[in-house]
Structure formats: C-alpha cells, structure tokens
Amino acid sequence: SVICPLFLFIFHNCHCFSLFFSCTLWMCIVLNPHCKSEQKCVWLRQLRRWNSVDVCPWEDGNHGNELPNLTHALPHGNPDLSSRPHRTVFTRAIEACDLHWQDTHLQRVITHDLCTHTHTHCPHDNHGSGGALFDARGWPLWHEHVPTACARVDALRSHGYPREALRLAIAIVNTLKRQQQKQLQLLRNHKKELLHKGMTSVTNMEGWVGHPLDPIGTLFSTLLDTGRGDEEGGNAFLDFSGSVSSAKRSEPHLFPAQHFLDDGQSFVALAVETALIGLGQQRVMPDGLYAQEKVCRNEEQLLAKLQEVELNDALVKIFRKQAVFLLEAGPYSGLGELLYRESVPMHTFAKYLFTSLLPHDAELAYKIALRAMRLPVLETTAPSGDLSRPHHIVSMVPNRYPRWFTLSHIESQQCELASTMLTAAKGDGRKLETVLESIQKNIHSSSHIFKLAQDAFKIATLMDSLPDLTLLKVSLELGLQVMRMTLSTLNWRRREMVRWLVTCATEVGVYALDSIMQSWFTLFTPTEATSIVATTVMSNTTIVRLHLDCHQQENLASSARTLALQCAMKDPQNCSLSALTLCEKDHIAFETAYQIVLDAAVTGMSYTQLFTIARYMEHRGYPMRAYKLATLAMAHLNLSYNQDTHPAINDVLWACALSHSLGKNELAAVIPLVVKSVKCATVLSDILRRCTLTTPGMVALHSRRNSGKLMSLDKAPLRQLLDATIGAYINTTHSRLTHISPRHYSEFIEFLSKARETFLMAQDGHIQFTQFIDNLKQIYKGKKKLMMLVRERFG
C-alpha cells in the first residue's frame, strides 16, 4: 500500500530519483558477497513488487529493451519480440538474484594475487564453454557476460573489498585482451570470404559504452583509481567461508603493482587500454531517445577522463596497438573495413585517437580518422547484417530513415572530426585531397559542409601568414558542393552561401571566378547568378582586390555579361533588369537583353516587372523604349472600379505622363489601353485632368516641335477618355448604392461631387449629370435619407 506513494515521492525528488532508479545500485545490493539467501529472497520479493508497478521506469527510458537475460549467452534464435516483457530499472537486479559467488575459479581469481607462472599451479583447464581459465602467462581469466562481471567488480568495491575488485577487474581485462587476439585470428582466416560478400555482422547485441551497468566505466575507474593511489584499502578481506575478517593483511595500504601486474605494466596503462577496447567496440545504436543520449553522454564522459591522463611512451605504444587492431578487426571493431549499417558511429572517439596519435604516428592517425568518417545509416545503400549467423547479429530491417534521435549531434561530431583533420593537414596537399574526398563522400548535410568550407577558408587566410592556396581550393570545392546540394532544395542560408562562395572564389583567383560563371547553371539559380554573382564580380571592389589589368577586366566582364544574358533567357521575369544593368557598357549585349525583354513581355512577364524595366529605360535616357514597355505592361493590367489604392496606379499615371510628354500620337496610342485596363473612376479622372493641363509633346524628341495647343476634350483621343471616365463614375455609383450603409452617406455625396466635376468637362455635361441624378432619385427612392442628402447638394 505504500509502494505507489513512495514512487510518487521519488518522482518529485530528482536526487532520490536518479539514485533509487539506478540499475547499478540494486545490482550492488543483490551482489553483496555476504548477502544471505534469506536476505536475497526478501530483496527479490521487494524488487518484483516494485517491478510490477505501472509507473516503474523502463530501463531504456521509453522502449522495452529486448535484450537477453544477462546471465546467459546471446540467443540462438529470434523469438517474437512482442511476447517479451518490457525491461525495467529493476529487471537486471531481479535476474542478478540468481548469481552467486561460490564458483571455485571465481573465488580463486578474487582472493589470490598474481598466479605463479608454472603451469602446475595454473592449469589451462576449460570452464564449461566459456574457454580457458588461465592465459599463456598463467594469469587467471574470467569468462562471463561482461556487464555482469563488471557489476561484480562494482559490488566488491561498494562493499569494501577494493583488492578483490581489482583482481577481478584485471582478470576481466585480460580476458577482453585475449578475446581481441582470438577475434583477429578468426577474422584473418575468413577475411577474403567476408570482403567477397561485402557484408558484416555485429557481434554484440548490447554495447558496453552506454550500457545501464557502465561496465567499461567501472573497469576504468577501478584501475585508474588504484594507479593514482586514490583507492582506499579496506582492512577487511573476503572470506567465502561465510565471515568477514578484519585482521590486517601483510599487504601495504597502497597495493603494490607486482602483486597484480606483469613487470613493466601499470594500472593507468591497463585502464587506458580497457577504455580504448570498449570505445572501439562495434555496437548497434539502441532504440529510444534516452538510450541513444546515454550512449553519447557516456562516450563523452569516458573520453573526458582519458584526456586527463598524460600520454607517455608506454601509453603511445598501447594507442598504436589498439589503433591497428581497430583497423583490422572487421566486425568486432567500429573502425573495421566493413561496417554494419546501424552501428554507433566512431567520430568522437576517432577525433580523440587522431589528436593523440598525430604527433607520434601521423599516418596511423589519418587512417583512423578517415575510416571513422563513415556514417552508413545515411547512405542510400549500405551493407546489411549477416543473416547467416543469427546468434552473432542484431536482426534489423533496413530503413532509409532510422529513428536516430541523436542524429544531429552525431553529424556535428562527424563535422568536428573533419574540421580537425583539415586543420592538421594544412600545407600538405596530398592529405588535404584525401580529407576532401572523405568529406564529399561521407558528409550528407549541406550546413555541415558549409561550416567546414568556412573553417578551411579561415584557416587558409590567417592574418599572420600568406594564404594557403591548396587549402583555399579545398574550401572552394566544399563550397561548390554546397551549391550543388542546395540548388534545388530550400535553405534559409542559401543567399549567405552564395555570397560566401563568390568571396572564396575571389581569394582563389580570377580563374576561379571565371569558372563558377562558366558553370553557373549547376551552382546557382538565374536570379542568384545575376543579382549576386555577376554583380559582385563586376564591382570595383573585386577588381581592386584581384589587381586586374584592363584586358583581364574586360574578359571577366564579358563572362559576366554572357552569364547575365543566359539567365535573362532562362528566367526573364526575374533576371531581365539585372541583365540590362550588367550589359549597359556593351551596346550589342544591351540590345540583346532588351530584345529578350520584348520577346518575353507578351506572355512571360507581369505588368509590375515591365513597368520597373520601363522606368529603368527612362532613367537611362531611352524614353521611346520606356514607352514601348509601358504599353506592353498596360496590356497585362486590370484595375476594377473599387481599386482606387492599387499599387499599380502610380505606374499608370507615370505611363500616361510619359506618353503625354512624347507627343499627341503616343498619347493617342496609350489612351485606348488605359480605357481598356482601368475601370476605376477616380484614376481615370486624374489621368484626364493631367492630360488637359499641358500641351502634349512639351518634351520634344530629336528637336521635334509641336503646335503648342491644348488638346480638345471633344476630339480623340481625350473624348474617348472622358466618355470612359463618365461611364466609370456611373457604374461605380450604382455598385456603391447596392450595399451602402448610412455611415457611408457623406462619403458617397463627396464621390458624387467629384463625378459632377468630371461630367462638367463635357459640353453637355450639365445635362448629363442632371439626368444622372434624376435617375438615381427614381431608382433608389427607397433610400429616403440618402436621396434627401442628394437633393440638398445637387437639387
């Protein structure tokens, strides 16, 4: 009855939560070497009760961990996963209740120091199917599920038996090292067959790094604390007869290495080698956000501890040995030649190995880092698991988009590894080329490649040295790849990327700029090519930066103009104006660009774009071309009666003013277009008044003189415009009266006043307006208040 309240209390107390729901805590409790069977039964009942509570947390956070019982070997089949219960934080402790300490060999491992090297005392007998009990040197081995064996080490330390924990830890590490050698021999015997199939397998269903019991972390801390003298030596020693003796041993307080290690070995070296073995293990990425984050977090924590260890010659030798094994160990290594598709990536670990080995063995460091750059889970096709050996693999259905919740973090680490290699390879053309090929092959994120390109550019152009041209070219190649990757996809940084690429090409030289302009269609959109690339190339800043002579300037400008014309033909709507601007200084190119605009004006361009180009033409001193484009724009325009605030009104007024300034013929040609396109009465009346204020053609062209007379409203073309304006007022009035409300009455009266002004511009305008008002009174006599206002104002 108190279980649920207890759980609720723990859930609301973070410190209690992390401790109470720790797998290692309960493993240490039930693996107490002197825990009596009665006590273990009590714990087992309590753990099962907690395990059965609905709110009991799962071991992996949010998915049932479908792993085998920790006391058994890997399964030889693939039972129905849906029939397996979810594993909770107490499941391992419940299973560990079946473990004991009565094994004769186990007692011998943890209660005796370095075994004699004579085979008389250390027979190489077999312990069931687990393998030899001693290695060739006479050292004891311990064959058990690695996380479980390490849980024993943790339990011994926690209960005050550091010497025994150390002995068992050393036995486990020696077993791991022996297994490494056997694995390497086995692989060498089957390597040709494996490479021929192009397949690989995962030998561990659960990885040691990120495991709930943290086996590698336990071994590492046990060995390292002893090597640094941090381990407190307990006075008690383990007696499996059933009692704990407190008599002092003859051993000193700090354990002498000769009691536990071969000559020349050290606990620190053994701890480092253990960490390298665990970090390099090929293992499948677990399911669930919690489990995946734990894998990343534990790896980073272990690497942080490794970085605190100062490297010496002995440790460098171990690094070399483990690095060679990782490269040659095939499916047993995360850096093997073939990689399972959903293996945990090695980027973070490889970066540490690279920086550690680089001063001592650069070739080996680059081999490790380049091998680790792979990320097969993002490849379209990747090696599948070896289904012929189900007891050696994790059976997974290949999926193009796996549920890797930490994928963004993993890709960031891949990018960091690549950046580290680029920095180290500065000045070495061969290595830079190799790193570039690896980046282009393995990194699939355009954002990360762009970051690498920027990093390489910064490194190559440091202020305290001359630019590194080789690294600049690498930076440019990466930038070009980014352009190709993002050309047909949306990317909010695209404009920044294009500007940066032009800057990078400028640093490389004029040939790089010419090259990207020659192949612009594979890198840029037409708009980007004209508005950013070509414009920047032809700017004075670029010319000064490159120290170009007149001949080089002209060649570069010619390439830019060719690009602009090509873009204008491909996308006239968005590139015509830029093309005209870029071609201003070349008459033939300018004429070509203008013709492209005329050809596209009929169907391919909007009135807004045409008006913009027309205004540009007037600004450049080509009023007749501006007039031509304005008339083409008018053909695409349609202003309805109620669009008196339309953004195109200013363009219409400008076009009419331009036509009026050119002469009567031009105005006569544009007015029919205005009448056809514009139905808004106020706009038409504004145009009409402007046309009557001055004489057409006041701005004479080619010394042409005009008569100096104002145009008559009774003759074409203004008569047509006047009739259209009066008609627009009549139609707009009826439209407004259909749905008018009392609050708009005063506004309507003002509108009629403006209409009267237009009516009166005609010879019989007064009569027309009077008839118009009379018709309104008759048709809308039901709107008494409104008609009363009309009579008051207009009679």
N, C-alpha and C positions, 0 to 999 in steps of 0.2 A: 504493500500500500504506500510505502514511502519512496518507491523507485521513481515514479513519474515526477513528484515534487523535487527529488534530488536531481533528476535530469534537467528540469526547468531551471533550477538554481545554477547548475553548471553552465547551461547555455547562456546565461546572463552574466557570467563572470569569466572573462577572457582567459585569465591565468589558470583558473581551475579547468576550463575547457581544454586548453592545449595540453595540460598535464594528464587530466583524467582520461581523455580520449587518445592517449599516446599508445601505439602498439608496443613500443619498446618498454614502457612502464610495466605493463601487465606481463610481458614476456619475462622481464627480470623477476617479477614476483613469483610466477609459477615455476621458473627455472632456478629458484633458490636451491643450492646443492643440499641443504639440510631441511628442506621443506618435507615434513612427514606426509605420508599418504592420506591421513585423516585431514590434515590442513589443505592438501591439494584438492581433496574431494569437496571441501567447503568452498574453496575458491571456484572450482569448476561449476558447482551449482549456482553460485552468485553470478559468475560470468555468463552463464547460459540465461539466467533471468534477465540480466541487462541486455544481452544479445537479442532477446525476443521482443524488447520494447520497440514500438513503431518508430519512435523518434531517434532510435540508436543510429549514429552516423555510420555511413558506409566507409570502407577503408580507403577507397579512391575518391571520396568526395561526392560524386554524383552518378557513378556507374558501378554495377556489380563487378567485382574483379574476378574474372573467370579463370583463375589460376589453380593449379593442382594443390592438393594438401601438402603443406610444407614439409611433412615428414616422409614424403615419398618422392620417387624419381619422376621425371616428366612422363606424362601419359603416353600410351602407345596407340591411342585412338583419338577420335574427335567426337565425344559424346554430345548429345543435344544440349546446347548451351542454355536453352530456355528452361531446362529441368534443373539447373544448378541454382542453389540459393545465393542471394547476394552476400558478399563477404563484408562484415562489419569490422569496426576497430577492435573488437574482442575476439574475432574468429581465430586469429593466429595464437592468441593466448589459450583459447579452448583447445586447439589442436596440440599446443605445446604441453598440455597436461599429460599427454601420452608419452612424453620424453622422460628419460631418466639418466642417471649418472653411473649406472652400475656396469657399463661396458668396461671390460678389463683393459683394453687398449686405451680407451679414453682416460681411465684413471692413471695409467702409466704415463700418458702424454702430459697430464697436468700436475703430476706430483713428482716427476723426476726431471733433473737437469739434463744437460747435453748427454745424449746416449753415447756409449763407447762406440768407437768406430769398428770394433771387431764384430764380425757377423755372428759370433757366438751368442752375444748378448742381444743382438738386434736382428733376429731372423726376418727374412724377407717373405714372410707368410702373407697370405691373402686374407682379407677381412670380408668374407662374403663376396659380393660382386663389386665392392667398392674399389678394389685394387690393392696394391702393396701397402703394408703398414709402415714400412721404412723405405727411404730412398737409398741410393747407392752409397751415400756418405754415412749412413746409419742414423739419419735424422728421422724422427717419427713423423708420420703423415696422418691426416685426419680427413677421411672421405665422408662428407655429409653435405646435405643441401647447404650451400654457402651462407645464405642469410640466417639459417637456423644455427649453424656452427658459430657464426659471429654473434648471434643472440646469446649463446652460452658464454662467450667472452665478456659481453656486456654485463651479464648476470654475475659472473665471477667478480668483476671489478666493482659492481654496485654493492655486493655483499661482503666486500673487504678482503678479497683474495687477488691482489694485483699480480703476484708471482705466478699463480696458476693461470690467470687470464693471459699473461704474457706468453707462457709456454704454449697454450692452446692457439694463441694468435700466430705465433711463429710456425706452428705445425700447419695451420690453415694456409699461411702464405707460401710455405714450402710446397704444399700440395698444389696450389694455384700455379706456381712456377713450373712444377713437374708436368702439370697438365698442359701448360703452354708448349713445352718441348714435344710432348706426345702429339699435340694438335698439329704442330709444324711438320713433324714427320709424316703424319697421316695425310696432310694436305699435299706435301711434296709427292707422295705416292699416287695421288688422284688428281693432281693439278691439271694435267692435259685433258682429262675427261671433263673436268669442271669447266675449263675455259672453252672447250669444244661445244658444250651445251649452252654456254652463255647464261648460266643460272647460278643462283646462290641460295643459301639457306641460313636461317637464324638459329643458332644453337642454344639460345636461352630465351624462354618464353617471358622471363621477367629480368629486367636489368638490375644490376647491383647498385648503380648510381640512381638515386631517386626512389629506391626501394623503401617501403614503410619501416623496415628494420635497420636501414642505413648500414649495411654490412661493411662497405669499404671505409666509411667514416669511422666506424668502430675500430677496425683494424688499424687505420691510420693514426687515430688519437692514442690508442693503446701503445703502439710502437714509438710514436713521436714523443709522447709524454715521458716514456721511460728513457728515451735517448737524451732528452733535455734535463732529466732528473726531476721532473715535476710530479712523478707518481709517488704517492705516499705508501711506503711499505708497511703493511699491517703486521702486527706481532703474531696474529693467529695464523695457523696454517691448516689446510684442508685435510681432514681425516675421514675417509669414506667408511670407517667403521661405525660412524653414527654420532661422533662427538667432535667438538671443535677445541683444539688445543691452543692454549695461549702461551706455551713455552717459547722462548726466544730461539730463533734459529741461529746457526753459525754463520749465515749469510750476512753481509753488511747491509746497512739501511738502503743504500742505492745498489741495485742489482748489478754485479759485475758482468760485463758483456761475455766473458769467457764461459760463464755458466749457461749461456743461451745461444751464442752465435759462434760461427767459424772464425778463425783468425782473419783479421782484416775487414770483417763485416761490422756494420754499425746499425743501431736501431733506426736512426734517421734515414739511412740509405734503404733499409728494408721497408720503412714506412713510405718513402717516396716511390719505390718500385711497386708497392701494393697499390698506391693511388693511380699510377700510370696503367697498371693492369686493369683496374676497374673502369677508369675513364675511357680506355680504348676498346672495351668490350662492345661488340656489335649487338644491339638490342632493339627490340621493336618499340616504337613510340606507343605508350599506353593510351587507353581511351579516357576521355573526360578532361575537363579544364583543370581540375585540382591536381590530378596525377601528372599531367603534362607540365604544369607550372612547377611542380615539385621536382621533376627531372631537371629542369633548367636551373632552379634555385640550388639544388644540392650540388650540381656540377660546378656552379659558380662559387659556392662556399668551399668546396674541396680545392678548387684552383686557387682561391684566395689564401688558403692555408699553405698550399705548395709554394706560392710566391714569397711567403715569409721565410722559406728555407733557403739559405745561401748556398749556391752551387759551388762545388769543388770538383777536383778531377775525378774522384770516385763516383760522384753523382752524375757527372757528364758521361762517364762510361755507361752507367745504368740507362741514362737517357738514350744514348746511341743504341744500346742493346734492345731496349723496348721499342724504339722507333723502327728499327729493322724488322722486328717481329711484327709490328702493326702493319707494315707494308707487305709482308709476305704471308700473313696468317689467314688470308682468304676469308671464309665466312665467320671465323672466330674473332675477327677484328673489324671495327668500324672504319678502318682505313685500308681494308683489303681491296684486292684488284676488282672484285665484283661485289656489289652492294645490294642488299635487299631493299626493295622499293620504299618501305616504310620504316627503315632503321632510323634511330635517333642520330641526327647529324653531328659531326665532329668539329664544327667550325671553332667553337670557343676553346676546346681542348687543343686543337691544332695550332691556334694562334699562340697559346702558351708554349707548346713544343717548339714552334718556329722561333719565337723570340729567345727561348732558352738555348736552342742549338745553333742559332745563326752565327754567334762569334766563334764557335768551335768546329762546326761542320755545316757550311752553308749549303752544299749540295743536298745533304740529307734533310736539312730544314726545309728547303724548297720542295723536295719530293713529298714530304709530309703535308705541307700546306696546300700544294696543288692537288694532291689526292683528296684532301678534306673539302675542297671547294664544291664537291658534288652535292646536289640536292635532288635525288631521283624522284622524290614524291611529286615534284612539279613537272617532271618530264612527261611528254605525251606517251612515250613508250618506255618502259623500264623493265629490268629483269624481274621475272616473277619468282616466287618461292619454289623450292624444290619439293614438289608434292610427292615425290617417290619415297621420301623418308619422313612420314608424318610425326615420328617421335622426335625429330630434330627441328621442326619448323613451327611457326605460328601460321595457321591456315587463315588467310585473309583474301577476300575477294578484291581484286584490283579496282581502284576507284580513282577517277581523274581528279576529283576534289575531295580529299580526305578531311575528316573532322580534326584538323590540327589547329587547336585554339591558339597555340603559341607560334604560329607560322610567321607572323610579322616580326616577332622577336628573333626567330631563327634566321630569317632573311637579313635582319640587321647585323647579326653576328657574322653571317657569311660576307656581308659588305665590309665589316671591320677587318676580317681576315684578309680580304683582297686589298684593302687600303694599306694594311701593314706590309704586305708583300710589295706593293707599288713603291711605298716609301723606301723600303730596304733595297729595292732594285734600281734606284736612281743612278744613272751613269752606266748601267750595264744593259746594253741594247738587247742582247740575247735573252736575258732573264725577263726584261720588260715585255718582249714579244711573247714569251711563254705565258706570263701572267695575263697579258691582254687576251690571248686565245682562251685561257681558262675562264676569264670573266665573261667573255662573249658567249661561251658555251654553257656556263652553269648558272649565271645570274639572270633571272627572268623578270625582275622588277625594274621598270624604266626609271623610277625615282631613285633606286639604289645605284643604278649605273650612272645616272646623272650626278649623284653625290660623289662617286668615285672619279668621274671626269673632272669635277670641280676640285677635288682633293689633289689629283695629279697636276692640274693646272697651277694650283697654289704652290705645290712643292717645286714645280719646274720654274716658277717665276719669282723665287725668293729674292728679296731686295738686295741681299748681301752677295749675290753671285749672278753670273751671266745665265740667261735662260737655258735650261736643258732641252735642246731641240728634240731629242729622242722621246723624252717624257711628254713634251708638248704634243708630239704626234700621237702618242698613246691617248692623251687626253682628248685630242681631236677625234680619233677613231671611236672612242667611247661616246663622245657627243653625237657623232654621226649615227651610231647605233640607236641612241635615244631618239633621235629624229625619226628614224625609220620605224621604231616601235610605237611611237605616239602619233604618227601621221594620221592614222585612221581611227584613233581612239580619243576619247575625251580626257584631257588632263589639264587641271586648273593652272599648272605651272608651265604650260606649253609656251606661252609668249616669252616667259623668262628664259626657257631653254633655248629658244631660237636666238634671242639677243646674246646669250652667253656663247653659243656656238660661233656666231659671227665674230665676237671678241676673240675667242680662241683661235679661229682661222686667221685673224689679223695678226696675232702674235706669231703664228707659224710662218706666215709669209704670203706674198701676193699670189703665189701659185695655188695655195690652199683656198683663198677666196675665189679665184677663178674656177677651181674645181667644184666647189659647192654650188656655184652659179650654173655651171655646165650641167650638173646633175640635180638641179633644184626639184624636179618633179618627183624624185624618190625621197626627198627630205622635207619639203615644205608644201603647204597649200599655196595656191596662187596669191592669195591675199598676204600671207606671211612673206612670200618671196619678193613682192613689190614694196609693201609698206615697211618692212623691216630690213630684209637682206640687201636688196638693191639700193635702197635709200641710204643705209649705213655705209655701204661700200663706196658710194659716190660722194659721201660727205667730206668736208675739208679735214675733219679730224682724222679720218682714215688715211687720207693722202699724206698728211703731215707725219702720222705715226709710221707709215711704211717708207717715207723718204723717196717717193716715186718721182721719176723724171717725166717729162711731157709725153714721151712715147708710151711709157708704162701706164700713165694716167688714161690715155686715150684707149689703150687696149682693155683696161679694166672697165672704163665707161661703156665701151662697145659691148662687152659681155653683159653689163647691167641692162643696157637698152634692149639687147636681144632677149634677155630674160623677161623684161617688162612687156614686150610685145607678145611673147609666147603666153604669158599669164593673162594678158588682156584678151587674147583669142579664146583661151580656155574658160575664163570667168570674167566676161566684160562688165557685168554688173558691179563687181567689187574692185576690179583692177584697172578699169579704163582711165580714171582720173590720175592714179599713180603713174600709169604708163605715159600719159601725156606730160606729166610733170618731169619724169625722168628723161623724156625724149626732147625736151624744149630746145636743147642746143644743137640738135641734129635735125635738119629740115626734113629729110626723107623719112626718118624714123617717126617724126612728129606727124607727118602726113599719113603715114601708115596707121598710127594709133588713132588718128581722127577718123579714118575710114572704117576702122574696126568698130568705133562707137556708132557711126551711121548705120553700119550693117546690122548691129545688134539692137538698134533703137526701136525697130518696128515691133519685135516680139520679145526680145530678151532683157529689156531694161525697164525700170519703173520711172514714173514721172519725177520722183524725187531725185533719182540718180541723174536723169537727163538735165533737170534744172540746175543741179550742182555743177555739172560739167559745162552747161551753158554759161553760168555765171563766171566760171573759171576762164572760159574763152573770151568773154567780155573784158575780164581783168587783164588778160594777156594782149588785148588790142585786136581781137578778131570779132567785131560786132555782128557781121553777117553770119559767121559760123555760130555765134551765140544765138542769133535769131533763128537759124535753121533748127538748132537743137531745142530751142524753146517751143517752136511749133510742133515738133515731134513729141515733146513732153505733154503739150496741151491735148494731144490726141489720146493720151492714156488717162487723163484726169476726168473726174466726175464729182462735181460739188452739188449736193442736193440743197433744197430750199432752206433747211434749218441748220446748215453747217457754216454759220457765219463766224466761227472761230477756228476753222480748219487751218492746219499749219501750212497748207499749200497756197493760201490766199496771197501771202506776200510774194510768192513766186509768180502767181498770175498777174499781180499788179506790176511786178518788175518786167515781165514779158511784154505786157501791153505798153509800158513806158518805153521799153527798148524799141518796139515796133513803131511807136509814135515818133521816136527820135530819128528813126531811119527814113521815114517818109510815108506819104499817103498810100502808096502801093503796098508797102509792108504792113501798115495798119489795116488796110482793106483786106489783106490776106489773113490776118490773125483774128479779126473780129468774128467771122463765122465759126472759127474754132472755139472762141470764148463763149459764144451763144450756145454752141452745142454741148460744151463741157460744164458750164457754170449755170446753175438754176437758182442760186442764192440772190435774192433781190438786192440786198444791201451791197454785195460785192459788185454786181453789175452796175448799180447806180454810182458807186465810187469810181469805177472804170470810165463810165460815161462822163462824169464831171471832169476827170483828169484829161480826157481827150478834148474837151471843149475849152480848156484854159489856155492852151498854147497851140501854135501852128505846127502841124506835122513836119518833120524833117528839119527842125531848128539846128540839129547837129548834122551838118552837111557831110556827106561822104564823097571823097575824091573831088572836092571843090564843086560839088553839085549844088546849085541854088534852087530854092523853092519860091513859090509865089508869095509867101508871107501872109496868106489869108487863112482865117479860122475856118474849120470845116463846118459845113451846114448840117444841122440835125434833120433836115428834110430830105437829104440825099444820102445815098450809100457812101461809106459803109455805116455811118453813125445812125442812120434811120433804122437800120436792122437792129442795132444795139439798143436803141431807145424803145422800139417795139418789144424786144425781148425783156427789157427791164420792167416795162409796164405790165407785161404778161406775168412776169415772175412775182410782182407785187400782188396782182390779183389772185394768183394761185396760192401764194403764201398766206394771204388774208383768209381765204376760205379754209385752208388747212389749220390755221390757228383757231379759228372760230369753232371748229368741230369739237375740240376738247378744252375750251378756255374756262378758267375759273375766275371768280370775282377779284381775287388778289392780283390777277394779271391784267385787269381792265385798263389801268392807267398806262401800263407799258404798251398795250395794244393801241391806245389812242396816239401815243408818240410814234408808233410804227406807221399809222395812217398819215400822220403829219409828214413823215419822210416820203411816203408814197405820193402825197399831193405835190411835193416839190418836184418829183420826177415827172408826174403827169403834166405839170405846167410847162415842162420843157418842150412839149409838142405844141403845134399851132392850135389844135383843137383840144388841148389838154384839159382846159377848164370844164368843157362839156363832158369829156370822157370821165373825169373824176366825179362830176355831179351825178352822172348816170350810175357810176360805180357805187356811190354812197346810197343812192335810192334803191339800188338792187339789194344792198346789204340790209337796209331797213325792212324791205319786204320779205326777204328770205329768212332773216333772223329776228323777226318781230317778237318772238317768244322771249328773247333775252332783253326784257324791257329796260332794266337798269343800264345795260351796256348801250342800247340804242339811244337812250336819253343822253348819255355822255357823248355819243356820236353827233346827235343833233346840236348839243350845246357847242361843240367845237366846229363842226363843218356845216351846220344849218340843215 
